[in-house]
Each structure stands twice: as structure tokens, then as C-alpha cells.
Amino acid sequence: LVLDPFCGTASLLIAAANLGADVVGSDVDVESLFPTVLPDGSSRSKNGNFRRKDGSQQLDRTAEDNFDFYGLRSRLLDLFGADVAEWMHGG
């Protein structure tokens, strides 16, 4: 089991999953993990800096999408936001 408390685009977790580990990740920046739903109903993700093995850039995709792309979704146990300031102030 690998836990990455600062997983961002989950690249370390993807590498660990590729080697057979079950993985869990969190990040203070929830938008890097999950898409943000915009007022018009569309969504976007901050995951655009992630480059796939084929050289393409991953725009408007999430960290979970990275596991799907590499066929490793079964190794992903959980991703969650971990912003302590939100917890302390009831966010």
C-alpha cells in the first residue's frame, strides 16, 4: 500500500500502481484531483501539466483519468482532498 499525501496529478501513485501496489492519494489542491463544475455546467481540471507517455498533454482530465489511461484503476483505492484549513473552519 502506497500513500502519497501530496499526490497532485498522481504520477508517483501511477508508478507504484504499475509495480503492483494498491494506492491512496490526497492533495490540498482538490482541483488537481477532481474536476471543478463551472456555473454553465461544464467542468475543468487543473491537471493540464501532466504529459502522457505518448507526448500528449492532458487538458481537462483528472488524476483518476490518469489511472484509467494506464489501465490501473483497480489499484486506486481512494483520492481525497486534504485541506486542513477547510476542516478547521467548517468548509
C-alpha positions as CSV (number, residue, x, y, z in Angstrom):
1,L,0.0,0.0,0.0
2,V,1.4,3.4,-1.0
3,L,0.0,6.7,0.4
4,D,1.0,9.9,-1.2
5,P,-0.3,12.9,0.8
6,F,0.7,15.4,-1.8
7,C,-0.2,13.5,-4.9
8,G,-1.1,16.3,-7.4
9,T,-1.5,14.6,-10.8
10,A,-0.8,11.2,-9.1
11,S,2.4,10.4,-11.1
12,L,4.1,8.7,-8.1
13,L,0.9,6.7,-7.4
14,I,0.7,5.6,-11.0
15,A,4.3,4.4,-10.9
16,A,3.6,2.5,-7.7
17,A,0.4,1.0,-9.1
18,N,2.3,-0.1,-12.2
19,L,4.6,-2.0,-10.0
20,G,1.6,-3.8,-8.3
21,A,0.9,-1.6,-5.2
22,D,-2.6,-0.5,-4.2
23,V,-2.5,3.3,-3.8
24,V,-4.2,6.1,-1.9
25,G,-3.6,9.8,-2.6
26,S,-4.6,13.2,-1.2
27,D,-3.8,16.8,-2.0
28,V,-4.6,20.2,-0.6
29,D,-5.5,21.3,-4.2
30,V,-8.7,19.4,-4.8
31,E,-8.9,20.8,-8.3
32,S,-5.9,18.7,-9.3
33,L,-7.8,15.6,-8.3
34,F,-11.3,16.3,-9.3
35,P,-12.9,18.5,-12.0
36,T,-14.5,21.8,-11.0
37,V,-18.0,22.3,-12.2
38,L,-18.4,25.8,-13.7
39,P,-21.6,27.9,-13.5
40,D,-22.5,27.0,-17.1
41,G,-22.5,23.3,-16.1
42,S,-19.2,22.5,-17.9
43,S,-16.2,21.3,-16.0
44,R,-12.4,21.9,-16.0
45,S,-9.4,20.4,-14.2
46,K,-6.1,21.9,-13.2
47,N,-4.3,18.7,-14.4
48,G,-3.0,20.2,-17.7
49,N,0.6,19.9,-16.8
50,F,0.5,16.1,-16.9
51,R,2.1,14.7,-20.0
52,R,1.2,11.2,-21.1
53,K,3.6,8.6,-22.4
54,D,2.5,9.4,-26.0
55,G,3.6,13.0,-25.5
56,S,0.0,14.4,-25.4
57,Q,-1.0,16.9,-22.8
58,Q,-3.8,16.0,-20.5
59,L,-6.2,19.0,-20.5
60,D,-9.4,18.9,-18.5
61,R,-8.7,15.5,-17.1
62,T,-8.4,14.4,-13.5
63,A,-5.9,12.3,-11.5
64,E,-8.5,9.5,-11.7
65,D,-8.4,9.7,-15.5
66,N,-4.7,9.1,-15.4
67,F,-5.4,5.7,-13.8
68,D,-7.9,4.9,-16.5
69,F,-5.5,5.9,-19.2
70,Y,-2.8,3.5,-18.0
71,G,-5.3,0.7,-17.1
72,L,-4.6,0.9,-13.4
73,R,-7.9,1.9,-12.0
74,S,-8.3,-1.3,-10.0
75,R,-5.1,-0.3,-8.0
76,L,-6.6,3.1,-7.0
77,L,-8.2,2.7,-3.6
78,D,-9.0,6.4,-3.0
79,L,-8.2,10.0,-3.8
80,F,-9.3,12.8,-1.4
81,G,-8.8,16.5,-0.7
82,A,-6.9,17.2,2.5
83,D,-7.1,21.0,3.2
84,V,-6.8,21.3,7.0
85,A,-7.8,24.9,6.8
86,E,-11.2,23.8,5.4
87,W,-11.7,21.3,8.2
88,M,-10.8,23.9,10.9
89,H,-13.2,26.5,9.5
90,G,-16.1,24.1,8.7
91,G,-15.6,24.3,4.9
